[in-house]
Amino acid sequence: MSTLPLISPLPDYTVTELSLALKRSVEGGFSHVRVRGEVSGLKRHSSGHTYFALKDQDAVLDGVCWRGSCEGSSHILQDGLEVIATGRLTTYPGRSKYQIVVTGIEAAGEGALQKLLEDLKKKLAAEGLFSEARKKPLPFLPQTIGIITSPTGAVIRDILHRLSDRFPVSVLLWPVAVQGEGAAAQVVTALQGFNGMAQKPDLLIVARGGGSLEDLWTFNEEAVVRAIAASQIPVISAIGHETDMTLADFAADKRAPTPTAAAEFAVPVRSQLAQQLGQTHLRLTTLLGHTCSLYESRLAALRRGLPSLGSWVEERAQRVDDVYERLQKAGKRLCSHQEMLCTHQTQRLLPALKALMETAQHRFGTQGQLLESYSYTRTLERGFAFVTASDQTLIASKAQASLAQEMSIHFYDGVVKVRAGSTVT
């Protein structure tokens, strides 16, 4: 007896058909969901897409933010931060897995965002970006002020109005977005742009109105804080209301509680300066007049204690005449003593000089006689002679005479020239 195959009432699916059916079921049932979880395994791809996972104690859900979907809240995507992601569930048939495609993301309460802020604050403070030692003093009266804020809204109007009331100065506005995607990059560009100008402003004001912690997050971005700290131009931060604090406030050279207060820090009140100048001028004028009166009184007192100028000059002139007369008398006495000295010395020197001359003459005669007695001519007169060669060298031997061709014989009364073997006159 043969058995027939059982016919199943279930339809047959291919893998693809089943995957597509699951995809339609998941996307249809979970087309818009909000999921709370902790960010883990965050990866930012060069394409601009961001991949991560949301986890709690018992499960993990993969997530993806396509480029442009969550850029306004990209700062919230940090490992370890609890967030609430909004999006839709979908499947990935190639891996038999499902994931959430995120279209919006927010911090799960102020506490999570505050933790992120505190961690970044500790990091930048450790680098010295908030140190008081590196803060620059504000100029007393800037000629030009650069303002970085939104071109619309109450902030720029309040700043300009207060500057106009206190001390009108030249203002350069660099319009930027103060919230949302790209706002941080615009603020950084503005700071670097002002610092790169040939004619830089004397002071910068970075300002925006109040808002929540997330609204003000642009001014907690690390790039903005570093750009403020690196500015060569002094910076006043005026972010939010008095109770709002951002990392930009710590990095700035001066923190203003409001944008209006920033304008008050930037310039003095012109009317007060004029009043102070007037008071200073009055004090200086009074002091100068008092000082001049005091010295006039002192000069008058000194003048009364001094003799009259005419009598003082006459007395000094008489003293000069007396000195002149004494000098003349001294000169005459000096000439007289000089003549007497010359006469006396002459009378003493002439006999001594005569005696010296006679002694020298006698010694000279004696030495002359002695020299004459030692002269070779006296020897020649006694019958002696000497012979020289043609070059006037003395011939003292027969051997030398035999070598000479021509010789001269010197007698006391003349010279006879001879050759070897003959006589030459």
Secondary structure, DSSP 8 states (H G I E B T S, - for coil): --------SS----HHHHHHHHHHHHHHHSSSEEEEEEEEEEEE-TTS-EEEEEE-SS-EEEEEE-TTTSGGGGGG--TT-EEEEEEEEEEETTTTEEEEEEEEEEESSHHHHHHHHHHHHHHHHHTTTT-GGG-----SS-SEEEEEE-SSSHHHHHHHHHHHHH---EEEEEE---SSTTHHHHHHHHHHHHHT-SS--SEEEEEE----TTTTGGGG-HHHHHHHHH-SS-EEEEESSTT---HHHHHSSEE-SSHHHHHHHHS--HHHHHHHHHHHHHHHHHHHHHHHHHHHHHHHHHHHHS--HHHHHHHHHHHHHHHHHHHHHHHHHHHHHHHHHHHHHHHHHHHHHHHHHHHHHHHHHHHHHHHHHT-HHHHHHTT--EEEETTS-EE-SHHHHHH-SEEEEEETTEEEEEETTEEE-
